């Protein structure tokens, strides 16, 4: 689905799922797998290859993946467990009820290739006919509302989340959207013309699959590109989108109507949310909204029809016949990311069920697989790391006592979530039937939208989770000032239940410190302890912070990820600060732990060396050139290799642990090292 629910959280990396059975916890001490190393390489020259080369050799890319790393390995290992759980419900739907019946039914519908192929595009025929039957702009306006409530986000998007200026209240918020390619530059820059040309062919192909002739499909493609290119020209770039001030424009609905009179905002909001009063909203990216309103007002009705049809077709394509799924993969998988093979149907179906009914699946999952003892140990680790961060903040020489005090208050106020929610969301209102895959997805999108809109009448619920328990990831949410570590990440190579402190602080400890640091990165620092967008820094301290952060920007901008393509230090700054802080803070916490429980060498490595080897293992991966190029353009995270080789040279303890000196490949002169947290 292209329906996006925007939440201002910052996650550790790409999302996956995994967990180990709590009935098979091994008491044997865990340690690093030495087979992951490539000892033919000098760690002083290329630490990433040294620490991860063995892993990369043992896990070559298959056709299914454009990138395959530690996160993907956990997800793949866990697919079979999820499959067993879901298939068990799917095979017994006659005896199931409630969420279990929904899970089983949806999986069966997703797996029924015979019906999907027989149906072709018939599940969207009625909606296509409704779009084609629009007679004027009033019809186009009404259709826009219906699509926003269910299938997609043509022209722009809306969401409901905590008010950046009043974090206890939920706020209706507008956001730029409306393009099928993931970034405006694909439409606007000559170097991306091959991707744009392939996209045009893809759009035309999809229209033809819906019964349009070649000439009709080509004409509609040109109309779609006309609309999307116009929207792309209005969109704010990804670096600017990272600045929360630029996307927070709070006003009354009346004020918005006066500022942007070319679109009937009052009628739109009343139609979107008839049961929930919207007095104020935030019009993110105001210049985009102004231009979008003019575009909607002036656009030819036939152009809008083709554009709406494309939004519908594109949103539904993954839930229709094999012809649509394969065409979608051919562009988004093969052309954009370099994949050569589609995932088998069962994997795609499990992922879909997990995406739509993730929390009910998660509830069943943690009951079977998540050891309660892990939660207790992680909570202790969090507090140890939080204490270390507070001590480092107090000791730094570049902040005033005034700012340090407020920083400590914010650190103390961070809410910690581990494992799974204390209360589970009610999915009884979601109807899952065996009519069609797309019909179920459409009902889910409508259900999810109404759930989101219902928040308008309530204060922000800080107990709500924004990831399912089975997710292999973690996040920090600035507007609720919280960090979250789902059950799925609490296993090797992140967390070793019977491992020594060095590898745990190098793994999950760095993850914890990474998320804490997000509260104090270049954007997170703009929010106060309550989650409000409120400047609590002195001017001098802010200037000092920016100077130190600039060292990371400059360093990563110089990294050549492919010939002629450089990393984007501005886009990845927040994550690079979090990696930098995560390593320094967790290493300091390890030193305190080692004083209480001294440990010597294991497998010939000191605790310090094991710490950094454990960290590097998190980012072991193989990746295709197409994916390197795509992620460098789009992702706020640096590539795995550079989260190691780009980040570690800034960490004094790393250079000391491996005896790295001037002239070594991993050396960085002291004046260029970023020391922030």
VENCOR-V653708 format. One record per residue. N is the residue number from 1. RES is the residue in one letter. SS is DSSP state (H for helix, E for strand, C for the rest). PHI is phi in radians with two decimals (* if undefined). OMEGA is omega in degrees with one decimal (NA if undefined). Layout:
BEGIN
N:RES:SS:PHI:OMEGA  N:RES:SS:PHI:OMEGA
END
This chain:
BEGIN
1:X:C:*:174.9  2:X:C:-1.61:176.7  3:X:C:-1.15:-174.9  4:X:C:-2.01:172.1  5:X:C:-1.74:-175.3  6:X:C:-1.44:172.1  7:X:C:-2.29:-172.2  8:X:C:-1.37:179.7  9:X:E:-1.46:174.5  10:X:E:-2.06:-174.0  11:X:E:-1.74:-177.2  12:X:C:-1.18:-175.4  13:X:C:-2.94:179.4  14:X:C:-1.20:-174.8  15:X:C:-1.44:172.7  16:X:C:-2.53:176.9  17:X:E:-2.43:174.8  18:X:C:-3.09:173.4  19:X:C:-2.96:175.9  20:X:C:-1.87:179.6  21:X:C:-1.14:179.5  22:X:C:-1.34:178.0  23:X:C:-1.60:-176.5  24:X:C:-2.21:178.5  25:X:C:-1.21:-176.5  26:X:C:-1.51:-179.6  27:X:C:-1.46:179.2  28:X:C:-1.15:-179.5  29:X:C:-0.98:179.1  30:X:E:-1.64:176.7  31:X:C:-2.55:179.4  32:X:C:-1.22:177.2  33:X:C:-1.47:-176.9  34:X:H:-1.15:177.5  35:X:H:-1.16:178.4  36:X:H:-1.25:-174.2  37:X:C:-1.43:168.6  38:X:C:-2.08:-173.2  39:X:C:-1.33:175.1  40:X:C:-1.35:-178.3  41:X:C:-1.86:177.6  42:X:C:-1.38:-179.9  43:X:C:-1.07:178.8  44:X:C:-1.30:-176.7  45:X:C:-1.67:-177.3  46:X:C:-2.57:-174.0  47:X:H:-1.19:-179.8  48:X:H:-1.08:179.6  49:X:H:-1.15:179.1  50:X:H:-1.09:-174.7  51:X:H:-1.38:-169.9  52:X:H:-2.13:-174.0  53:X:H:-1.03:178.0  54:X:H:-1.15:177.6  55:X:H:-1.10:-177.6  56:X:H:-1.12:178.3  57:X:H:-1.17:-177.6  58:X:H:-1.39:-177.2  59:X:C:-2.26:-179.9  60:X:C:-1.15:178.7  61:X:C:-1.14:170.2  62:X:C:-1.76:-176.9  63:X:C:-1.06:-177.4  64:X:C:-1.21:-168.5  65:X:C:-2.07:168.6  66:X:C:-1.64:173.1  67:X:E:-2.54:179.4  68:X:E:-2.36:-177.4  69:X:E:-2.39:-177.0  70:X:H:-1.00:178.5  71:X:H:-1.10:-178.6  72:X:H:-1.17:178.6  73:X:H:-1.09:177.5  74:X:H:-1.11:180.0  75:X:H:-1.11:-179.0  76:X:H:-1.17:177.1  77:X:H:-1.02:-174.9  78:X:H:-1.44:-178.3  79:X:H:-0.98:-179.0  80:X:H:-1.16:178.1  81:X:H:-1.16:177.2  82:X:H:-1.09:180.0  83:X:H:-1.06:180.0  84:X:H:-1.07:-179.2  85:X:H:-1.11:-175.4  86:X:H:-1.25:179.5  87:X:H:-1.12:176.9  88:X:H:-1.07:177.3  89:X:H:-1.27:-178.1  90:X:H:-1.15:-178.2  91:X:C:-1.40:-173.0  92:X:C:-2.32:-175.3  93:X:H:-1.09:-179.8  94:X:H:-1.13:-177.8  95:X:H:-1.91:-178.8  96:X:C:-1.80:176.0  97:X:C:-2.62:175.7  98:X:H:1.04:-177.2  99:X:H:-1.09:-179.8  100:X:H:-1.07:178.0  101:X:H:-1.17:178.3  102:X:H:-1.07:-179.1  103:X:H:-1.06:-178.8  104:X:H:-1.11:-178.9  105:X:H:-1.13:-179.4  106:X:H:-1.09:178.9  107:X:H:-1.09:179.4  108:X:H:-1.08:178.7  109:X:H:-1.11:-179.3  110:X:H:-1.14:-177.2  111:X:H:-1.50:-173.5  112:X:C:-1.42:-177.4  113:X:H:-1.13:-179.8  114:X:H:-1.06:179.7  115:X:H:-1.20:-179.5  116:X:H:-1.04:-179.1  117:X:H:-1.26:177.0  118:X:H:-1.18:-179.0  119:X:H:-1.27:-178.5  120:X:C:1.02:178.6  121:X:C:-1.80:-178.2  122:X:H:-1.01:178.6  123:X:H:-1.06:179.9  124:X:H:-1.94:-177.5  125:X:H:-1.03:-177.6  126:X:H:-1.11:179.5  127:X:H:-1.20:176.4  128:X:H:-1.07:179.5  129:X:H:-1.13:179.2  130:X:H:-1.13:177.5  131:X:H:-1.15:-179.8  132:X:H:-1.08:-177.4  133:X:C:-1.49:178.4  134:X:C:-1.07:-174.8  135:X:C:-1.86:-178.0  136:X:C:-2.78:-178.0  137:X:H:-1.16:175.9  138:X:H:-1.10:176.2  139:X:H:-1.10:179.9  140:X:H:-1.13:177.2  141:X:H:-1.13:-179.6  142:X:H:-1.09:179.2  143:X:H:-1.16:177.2  144:X:H:-1.01:178.5  145:X:H:-1.04:-178.3  146:X:H:-1.10:179.2  147:X:H:-1.20:177.7  148:X:H:-1.12:179.9  149:X:H:-1.37:-174.2  150:X:C:-2.35:-159.9  151:X:C:-1.56:-169.4  152:X:C:-2.86:-176.7  153:X:C:-2.26:174.8  154:X:C:-1.15:179.2  155:X:C:1.22:-179.3  156:X:E:-2.76:-179.9  157:X:E:-2.29:171.8  158:X:E:-2.31:173.2  159:X:E:-2.70:177.3  160:X:E:-2.13:179.2  161:X:E:-2.70:-177.2  162:X:E:-1.07:-179.2  163:X:E:-1.23:179.6  164:X:C:-1.01:179.1  165:X:C:-1.68:179.8  166:X:E:-2.67:-165.2  167:X:E:-1.16:178.5  168:X:E:-1.50:-176.7  169:X:E:-1.94:174.5  170:X:E:-1.52:-173.8  171:X:E:-2.37:172.9  172:X:E:-1.28:-173.6  173:X:E:-2.36:178.1  174:X:E:-1.74:-175.6  175:X:E:-2.58:179.3  176:X:E:-1.14:-178.8  177:X:C:-2.87:169.0  178:X:C:1.73:-180.0  179:X:C:-1.99:-177.5  180:X:C:-1.49:174.9  181:X:C:-1.54:-168.8  182:X:C:-1.34:176.9  183:X:C:-2.67:-177.1  184:X:C:-1.07:-175.4  185:X:H:-1.13:176.8  186:X:H:-1.08:179.9  187:X:H:-1.50:-164.2  188:X:H:-1.92:-174.1  189:X:C:-1.90:-173.7  190:X:H:-1.06:-177.3  191:X:H:-1.14:179.4  192:X:H:-1.77:-178.0  193:X:H:-1.02:178.0  194:X:H:-1.02:177.8  195:X:H:-1.19:-179.7  196:X:H:-1.12:178.1  197:X:H:-1.10:178.3  198:X:H:-1.16:178.0  199:X:H:-1.13:177.6  200:X:H:-1.02:178.7  201:X:H:-1.10:179.3  202:X:H:-1.14:179.7  203:X:H:-1.04:179.7  204:X:H:-1.08:-180.0  205:X:H:-1.05:-177.9  206:X:H:-1.19:175.9  207:X:H:-1.11:178.8  208:X:H:-1.12:177.0  209:X:H:-1.13:178.0  210:X:C:-1.63:172.8  211:X:C:1.65:178.4  212:X:C:-1.40:177.8  213:X:C:-1.19:-179.8  214:X:H:-1.03:-179.8  215:X:H:-1.17:177.7  216:X:H:-1.11:-178.5  217:X:H:-1.13:178.7  218:X:H:-1.13:179.1  219:X:H:-1.10:179.3  220:X:H:-1.18:176.5  221:X:H:-1.02:-179.4  222:X:H:-1.13:176.4  223:X:H:-1.17:179.0  224:X:H:-1.08:-178.7  225:X:H:-1.15:176.3  226:X:H:-1.08:-179.0  227:X:H:-1.22:-175.9  228:X:H:-1.19:177.8  229:X:H:-1.14:177.2  230:X:H:-1.07:178.1  231:X:H:-1.21:180.0  232:X:H:-1.05:179.5  233:X:H:-1.13:-178.8  234:X:H:-1.56:-170.7  235:X:C:-1.25:174.4  236:X:C:-1.32:-178.8  237:X:C:-1.29:-172.2  238:X:H:-1.16:177.5  239:X:H:-1.15:178.8  240:X:H:-1.12:179.3  241:X:H:-1.11:179.0  242:X:C:-1.29:179.9  243:X:C:-1.51:-175.5  244:X:H:-1.11:179.8  245:X:H:-1.14:-177.3  246:X:H:-1.27:-178.4  247:X:H:-1.92:179.1  248:X:C:-2.04:-179.0  249:X:C:-2.31:-174.7  250:X:E:-1.43:-179.5  251:X:E:-2.86:174.5  252:X:E:-1.35:177.1  253:X:H:-1.10:177.9  254:X:H:-1.08:178.9  255:X:H:-1.10:178.7  256:X:H:-1.07:-179.3  257:X:H:-1.10:178.7  258:X:H:-1.27:-177.6  259:X:H:-1.30:179.4  260:X:C:-2.25:-173.2  261:X:C:-1.33:-174.9  262:X:C:-1.32:179.3  263:X:C:-2.35:-176.2  264:X:C:-1.45:-176.4  265:X:H:-1.15:-178.8  266:X:H:-1.06:179.8  267:X:H:-1.17:179.3  268:X:H:-1.07:-176.6  269:X:H:-1.17:177.3  270:X:H:-1.12:179.9  271:X:H:-1.29:179.1  272:X:H:-1.21:-172.6  273:X:C:-2.31:-176.7  274:X:C:-1.20:-175.6  275:X:C:-1.79:-177.4  276:X:C:-2.36:-176.3  277:X:C:-1.26:176.5  278:X:C:-2.01:179.6  279:X:C:-1.64:-178.8  280:X:E:-2.27:177.3  281:X:E:-2.70:171.7  282:X:E:-2.03:177.3  283:X:E:-1.67:179.5  284:X:C:-1.05:176.9  285:X:C:0.93:-173.7  286:X:H:-1.01:-179.7  287:X:H:-1.09:176.8  288:X:H:-1.10:-177.1  289:X:H:-1.07:178.7  290:X:H:-1.13:179.9  291:X:H:-1.18:178.7  292:X:H:-1.09:179.6  293:X:H:-1.07:178.1  294:X:H:-1.16:179.5  295:X:H:-1.10:179.7  296:X:H:-1.08:-177.4  297:X:H:-1.20:-173.4  298:X:H:-1.68:-173.9  299:X:C:-1.12:175.7  300:X:C:-1.18:-177.0  301:X:H:-1.05:179.5  302:X:H:-1.15:176.1  303:X:H:-1.13:179.1  304:X:H:-1.14:178.5  305:X:H:-1.03:179.8  306:X:H:-1.07:-179.7  307:X:H:-1.13:177.1  308:X:H:-1.12:179.0  309:X:H:-1.01:-179.9  310:X:H:-1.15:177.2  311:X:H:-1.01:178.6  312:X:H:-1.15:-177.6  313:X:H:-1.06:-178.0  314:X:H:-1.13:179.5  315:X:H:-1.14:-174.8  316:X:H:-1.53:-166.7  317:X:H:-1.01:-179.5  318:X:H:-1.31:-174.2  319:X:H:-2.10:179.4  320:X:C:-1.97:-175.8  321:X:C:-1.22:-179.9  322:X:H:-1.02:-179.3  323:X:H:-1.05:178.1  324:X:H:-1.22:-178.5  325:X:H:-1.08:-178.7  326:X:H:-1.19:178.0  327:X:H:-1.14:178.1  328:X:H:-1.09:178.8  329:X:H:-1.14:-177.0  330:X:H:-1.00:179.3  331:X:H:-1.52:-172.8  332:X:H:-1.26:178.9  333:X:H:-1.61:-173.6  334:X:H:-1.26:-174.6  335:X:H:-1.29:-173.6  336:X:H:-1.41:-173.2  337:X:H:-2.05:177.4  338:X:C:1.54:176.3  339:X:C:-1.16:179.7  340:X:C:-2.03:-174.8  341:X:C:-2.48:177.6  342:X:C:-1.30:175.2  343:X:C:-1.10:179.0  344:X:C:-1.07:-174.7  345:X:H:-0.98:-175.9  346:X:H:-1.14:178.2  347:X:H:-1.18:179.0  348:X:H:-1.13:-178.8  349:X:H:-1.24:176.5  350:X:H:-1.07:179.3  351:X:H:-1.09:179.9  352:X:H:-1.16:177.8  353:X:H:-1.07:-179.6  354:X:H:-1.17:178.5  355:X:H:-1.36:-177.2  356:X:H:-1.48:-177.5  357:X:C:-2.06:-174.3  358:X:H:-1.05:-178.1  359:X:H:-1.28:173.4  360:X:H:-1.05:175.2  361:X:H:-1.09:-179.5  362:X:H:-1.09:179.0  363:X:H:-1.06:178.2  364:X:H:-1.16:-174.7  365:X:H:-1.19:-177.2  366:X:H:-1.19:177.3  367:X:H:-1.09:-176.5  368:X:H:-1.64:-166.9  369:X:H:-2.08:-170.7  370:X:C:-1.67:178.5  371:X:C:-1.32:-177.5  372:X:H:-1.06:-178.4  373:X:H:-1.08:-179.6  374:X:H:-1.10:-178.6  375:X:H:-1.11:-179.4  376:X:H:-1.11:-178.2  377:X:H:-1.21:179.9  378:X:H:-1.16:178.4  379:X:H:-1.04:177.5  380:X:H:-1.18:177.5  381:X:H:-1.06:179.6  382:X:H:-1.02:-178.4  383:X:H:-1.18:176.7  384:X:H:-1.11:-179.4  385:X:H:-1.22:178.1  386:X:H:-1.08:178.2  387:X:H:-1.08:179.4  388:X:H:-1.11:179.3  389:X:H:-1.15:178.0  390:X:H:-1.08:179.5  391:X:H:-1.17:178.6  392:X:H:-1.18:178.0  393:X:H:-1.12:-178.9  394:X:H:-1.13:-174.9  395:X:H:-1.56:-174.8  396:X:C:-1.20:-172.2  397:X:C:-1.83:-173.9  398:X:C:-1.90:178.9  399:X:C:-1.97:175.5  400:X:C:-1.34:178.2  401:X:H:-1.07:-179.6  402:X:H:-1.08:-179.6  403:X:H:-1.24:177.6  404:X:H:-1.02:-178.5  405:X:H:-1.09:179.2  406:X:H:-1.22:176.3  407:X:H:-1.13:178.5  408:X:H:-1.16:176.5  409:X:H:-1.07:179.0  410:X:H:-1.15:178.9  411:X:H:-1.04:179.7  412:X:H:-1.13:-174.6  413:X:H:-1.49:-176.9  414:X:C:-1.10:178.6  415:X:E:-1.40:-177.5  416:X:E:-1.97:176.6  417:X:E:-2.12:-176.9  418:X:E:-2.35:170.2  419:X:E:1.56:-173.9  420:X:C:-2.82:-177.4  421:X:C:-1.15:174.2  422:X:C:-1.31:175.7  423:X:C:-2.33:-173.9  424:X:C:-1.81:-179.0  425:X:C:-1.25:-179.4  426:X:C:-1.55:178.5  427:X:C:-1.88:-177.3  428:X:C:-1.11:-179.1  429:X:C:-1.41:179.4  430:X:C:-1.55:-179.8  431:X:C:-1.66:175.0  432:X:C:-2.03:-178.0  433:X:C:-2.26:-179.2  434:X:C:-1.72:-179.4  435:X:C:-1.32:174.4  436:X:C:-2.78:179.1  437:X:H:-1.04:-178.3  438:X:H:-1.09:179.5  439:X:H:-1.06:178.1  440:X:H:-1.17:179.3  441:X:H:-1.13:179.2  442:X:H:-1.15:177.3  443:X:H:-1.14:177.7  444:X:H:-1.10:-179.9  445:X:H:-1.05:177.9  446:X:H:-1.16:177.7  447:X:H:-1.06:-178.3  448:X:H:-1.16:179.5  449:X:H:-1.13:178.9  450:X:H:-1.16:175.8  451:X:H:-1.07:178.9  452:X:H:-1.12:-179.4  453:X:H:-1.12:-179.5  454:X:H:-1.10:-179.9  455:X:H:-1.23:-178.7  456:X:H:-1.06:-178.0  457:X:H:-1.61:-172.5  458:X:C:-2.27:171.8  459:X:E:-1.24:178.9  460:X:C:-1.07:178.7  461:X:C:-1.68:-177.5  462:X:C:-1.24:178.6  463:X:C:-1.44:-178.5  464:X:C:-1.19:177.3  465:X:C:-1.73:178.6  466:X:C:-1.90:170.8  467:X:C:-2.42:177.2  468:X:C:-1.37:-176.8  469:X:C:-1.06:-176.8  470:X:C:-1.47:-178.5  471:X:E:-1.35:173.0  472:X:C:-1.60:-178.4  473:X:C:-3.06:175.2  474:X:E:-2.73:179.7  475:X:E:-2.65:168.1  476:X:E:-2.12:176.9  477:X:E:-1.98:-174.7  478:X:C:-1.15:-174.8  479:X:C:-1.38:172.4  480:X:C:-2.01:179.4  481:X:C:0.85:-177.7  482:X:E:-2.34:170.9  483:X:E:-2.09:-175.1  484:X:E:-2.40:179.0  485:X:E:-2.25:-179.6  486:X:E:-1.08:-178.5  487:X:H:-0.96:-173.7  488:X:H:-1.06:-177.2  489:X:H:-1.56:-172.3  490:X:C:-1.55:-179.4  491:X:C:-2.84:178.6  492:X:C:-1.02:6.7  493:X:C:-1.57:179.7  494:X:C:-1.57:-176.4  495:X:C:-2.31:179.9  496:X:C:-1.92:-174.3  497:X:C:-1.00:179.6  498:X:C:-2.07:-179.8  499:X:E:-1.56:-179.3  500:X:C:-1.37:-175.6  501:X:H:-1.05:-174.5  502:X:H:-1.06:-177.4  503:X:H:-1.33:177.1  504:X:H:-1.31:176.3  505:X:H:-1.26:175.2  506:X:H:-1.31:179.3  507:X:H:-1.76:-176.1  508:X:H:-1.13:178.0  509:X:H:-1.08:177.2  510:X:H:-1.16:177.6  511:X:H:-1.07:178.3  512:X:H:-1.05:-179.3  513:X:H:-1.15:175.8  514:X:H:-1.02:-178.7  515:X:H:-1.20:175.3  516:X:H:-1.04:-178.4  517:X:H:-1.13:177.7  518:X:H:-1.01:176.0  519:X:C:-1.20:-175.8  520:X:C:-2.33:175.3  521:X:C:-1.43:-171.9  522:X:C:-1.13:177.1  523:X:C:-1.85:179.6  524:X:H:-1.04:-178.6  525:X:H:-1.18:-179.6  526:X:H:-1.37:179.1  527:X:E:-1.81:-179.3  528:X:C:-1.53:-174.7  529:X:C:-1.15:178.7  530:X:C:-1.56:-177.8  531:X:C:1.60:179.3  532:X:C:-1.59:175.6  533:X:E:-1.28:-168.3  534:X:C:-2.64:-175.1  535:X:C:-1.33:-179.6  536:X:C:-1.87:-177.8  537:X:C:-1.74:168.0  538:X:C:-1.29:-178.5  539:X:H:-1.06:-178.6  540:X:H:-1.19:179.4  541:X:H:-1.15:177.8  542:X:H:-1.10:178.7  543:X:H:-1.12:178.1  544:X:H:-1.11:178.3  545:X:H:-1.05:-176.4  546:X:H:-1.10:178.5  547:X:H:-1.14:179.3  548:X:H:-1.22:178.9  549:X:H:-1.14:-178.7  550:X:H:-1.08:176.7  551:X:H:-1.06:177.6  552:X:H:-1.23:177.4  553:X:H:-1.00:-177.8  554:X:H:-1.10:-177.7  555:X:H:-1.11:-176.6  556:X:H:-1.30:176.8  557:X:H:-1.09:-178.3  558:X:C:-1.47:-177.3  559:X:C:-1.34:178.4  560:X:E:-1.68:-175.4  561:X:E:-1.42:172.5  562:X:E:-2.54:179.4  563:X:C:-0.92:178.4  564:X:C:1.46:-179.4  565:X:E:-2.06:-178.2  566:X:E:-1.88:173.2  567:X:C:-1.08:-179.2  568:X:C:-1.89:-175.9  569:X:C:-1.14:178.2  570:X:C:-1.28:-178.7  571:X:C:-1.13:-174.5  572:X:C:-1.69:-173.1  573:X:H:-1.02:-177.5  574:X:H:-1.03:179.6  575:X:H:-1.22:179.1  576:X:H:-1.20:174.1  577:X:H:-1.11:-178.8  578:X:H:-1.16:175.9  579:X:H:-1.15:-179.8  580:X:H:-1.08:178.4  581:X:H:-1.16:-179.3  582:X:H:-1.01:179.9  583:X:H:-1.17:-177.1  584:X:H:-1.14:-178.1  585:X:H:-1.22:-179.0  586:X:H:-1.17:176.9  587:X:H:-1.13:176.9  588:X:H:-1.12:177.6  589:X:H:-1.13:177.5  590:X:H:-1.08:-179.1  591:X:H:-1.07:177.3  592:X:H:-1.17:-179.9  593:X:H:-1.13:-178.4  594:X:H:-1.20:175.8  595:X:H:-1.17:178.8  596:X:H:-1.40:-178.0  597:X:C:-2.34:-177.0  598:X:C:-1.08:176.6  599:X:C:-2.39:-179.7  600:X:C:-1.65:179.8  601:X:C:-1.22:171.6  602:X:E:-2.30:-178.3  603:X:C:0.99:176.8  604:X:C:1.47:-179.1  605:X:E:-2.02:176.4  606:X:C:-1.23:175.5  607:X:H:-0.95:179.9  608:X:H:-1.09:179.6  609:X:H:-1.15:178.9  610:X:H:-1.15:177.8  611:X:H:-1.01:-175.8  612:X:H:-1.31:174.1  613:X:H:-1.15:178.2  614:X:H:-1.08:177.9  615:X:H:-1.06:-177.3  616:X:H:-1.05:-178.3  617:X:H:-1.05:179.4  618:X:C:-1.03:-171.8  619:X:C:-1.91:175.8  620:X:C:-1.05:-179.7  621:X:E:-2.93:166.7  622:X:E:-1.95:-173.6  623:X:E:-2.64:178.8  624:X:C:-1.46:-179.4  625:X:H:-1.04:-179.9  626:X:H:-1.07:-179.3  627:X:H:-1.29:174.8  628:X:H:-1.02:-179.2  629:X:H:-1.13:-178.3  630:X:H:-1.13:-176.7  631:X:H:-1.21:178.0  632:X:H:-1.07:179.4  633:X:H:-1.37:-167.4  634:X:H:-1.93:-165.6  635:X:C:-1.57:176.6  636:X:C:-1.34:175.5  637:X:C:-1.64:170.2  638:X:C:-1.21:176.3  639:X:C:-1.12:-175.3  640:X:H:-0.89:-179.1  641:X:H:-1.00:-174.3  642:X:H:-1.54:169.2  643:X:H:-1.26:175.0  644:X:H:-1.79:-175.0  645:X:H:-1.23:177.7  646:X:C:-1.54:-174.5  647:X:C:-1.63:-172.6  648:X:H:-1.09:179.0  649:X:H:-1.05:177.3  650:X:H:-1.46:-173.3  651:X:C:-1.77:-176.4  652:X:H:-0.98:-177.0  653:X:H:-1.10:177.3  654:X:H:-1.17:-179.5  655:X:H:-1.03:179.5  656:X:H:-1.23:-175.9  657:X:H:-1.07:-177.8  658:X:C:-1.94:175.0  659:X:C:1.03:-176.8  660:X:C:-1.44:-174.7  661:X:C:-2.25:178.6  662:X:C:-0.97:-176.7  663:X:C:1.80:176.4  664:X:C:-1.34:-177.6  665:X:C:-1.07:-178.0  666:X:C:-1.57:-178.2  667:X:C:-1.38:172.2  668:X:C:-2.39:-177.0  669:X:C:-1.09:-170.1  670:X:H:-0.99:-176.5  671:X:H:-1.20:-178.9  672:X:H:-1.79:-179.7  673:X:C:-1.45:178.3  674:X:C:-1.55:174.5  675:X:C:-2.09:-176.8  676:X:C:-2.04:179.2  677:X:C:-1.90:NA
END
